[in-house]
Amino acid sequence: MSILTDGSLAARLTDALVAADLPYSIKVQHLESDDDPFNPTTTWVDHACTGWLDTFDARDIDDTLILQTDRKAFVVASSIDITPSATDRLVVSGTTYTIVHVQLDPASTCWVVQARK
């Protein structure tokens, strides 16, 4: 078994990020509904996690799929109890972003999120 397949790379990278004080408290809001089949109610449920905001490289911005105002966010995968999706929202320092796209990084350490105000 290798470091790439046994999950230890993700654990080592997460430990390094925490040691560097890079991730901070953020939250992913997930829309959930109750079980009432006749009058369902949906509410945003907060899922606390850690991560950070960054910007996209200029070469990635095409003003069609990735806008200049979009932010690149990283959510530490081991810190969240759900899989983020494009139907969720991201809240960082009181600012709410719509999640446009999500993918897990190759080391399975972070969810890489395209976030839009």
C-alpha positions in Angstrom: 0.0 0.0 0.0 1.4 3.4 -0.9 1.1 6.8 0.8 -1.2 7.9 -2.1 -3.7 5.1 -1.6 -3.7 4.5 2.2 -4.9 8.0 3.1 -1.7 8.9 5.0 -0.8 11.6 2.6 -4.0 13.5 3.3 -3.5 13.2 7.0 0.1 14.4 6.7 -0.9 17.4 4.6 -3.7 18.3 7.0 -1.3 18.2 9.9 1.1 20.5 8.1 -1.7 23.0 7.2 -2.8 23.1 10.8 0.7 23.5 12.1 1.2 26.4 9.7 -2.1 28.0 11.1 -3.4 28.2 7.6 -7.0 26.9 7.9 -9.5 28.9 10.0 -13.1 28.4 10.9 -15.6 28.6 8.1 -18.9 26.9 7.4 -20.7 25.2 4.5 -24.4 25.7 4.5 -26.4 22.8 3.1 -30.1 23.0 2.2 -32.0 20.3 4.0 -35.7 19.6 4.0 -37.9 17.9 6.6 -39.9 14.7 6.1 -43.3 16.3 5.6 -44.5 15.0 2.2 -47.4 17.4 2.0 -45.8 20.7 3.2 -42.0 20.3 3.1 -39.9 23.0 4.7 -36.3 23.6 3.6 -33.7 25.3 5.8 -30.0 26.1 5.5 -28.1 23.9 7.9 -24.6 25.0 9.0 -21.7 22.5 8.8 -18.7 23.9 10.6 -15.3 23.2 9.1 -11.9 24.7 8.5 -10.4 26.1 5.3 -9.2 29.3 3.7 -9.9 31.7 0.8 -7.6 32.3 -2.1 -7.8 33.8 -5.5 -7.7 32.1 -8.9 -4.6 32.5 -11.1 -5.1 35.1 -13.8 -4.6 32.3 -16.5 -7.7 30.5 -15.0 -10.0 33.5 -15.2 -12.0 33.5 -18.5 -14.9 35.7 -17.4 -17.3 32.9 -18.5 -16.8 29.9 -16.3 -14.5 31.6 -13.8 -15.2 35.3 -13.1 -12.6 37.8 -11.9 -14.7 38.2 -8.7 -14.8 34.4 -8.0 -12.7 33.1 -5.1 -10.9 29.8 -4.8 -11.7 28.3 -1.4 -10.2 25.3 0.2 -12.2 23.2 2.7 -10.1 20.7 4.7 -11.8 17.4 3.9 -11.4 15.8 7.3 -13.0 18.8 9.0 -16.4 18.6 7.4 -19.2 16.0 7.9 -20.8 16.4 4.4 -19.5 16.4 0.8 -19.9 20.0 -0.4 -21.8 20.5 -3.6 -22.8 23.2 -6.1 -26.2 23.5 -4.3 -24.5 24.6 -1.0 -23.2 28.0 0.2 -19.9 28.9 1.8 -19.6 31.4 4.7 -16.2 32.9 5.4 -15.8 35.8 7.9 -19.5 36.7 7.6 -19.5 36.8 3.8 -21.7 34.3 2.1 -20.7 32.8 -1.3 -22.6 30.6 -3.7 -20.7 27.4 -4.5 -20.3 27.1 -8.3 -18.0 24.1 -8.5 -16.4 21.6 -6.1 -13.7 19.0 -6.5 -11.5 17.0 -4.2 -7.8 17.6 -4.6 -5.7 14.7 -5.8 -4.4 14.0 -2.3 -7.9 14.0 -0.8 -6.8 16.7 1.6 -9.1 19.5 0.6 -12.3 20.2 -1.3 -11.4 22.9 -3.8 -14.4 25.2 -4.2 -15.2 27.9 -6.7 -17.1 30.5 -4.7 -19.1 33.4 -6.0 -20.7 36.4 -4.3 
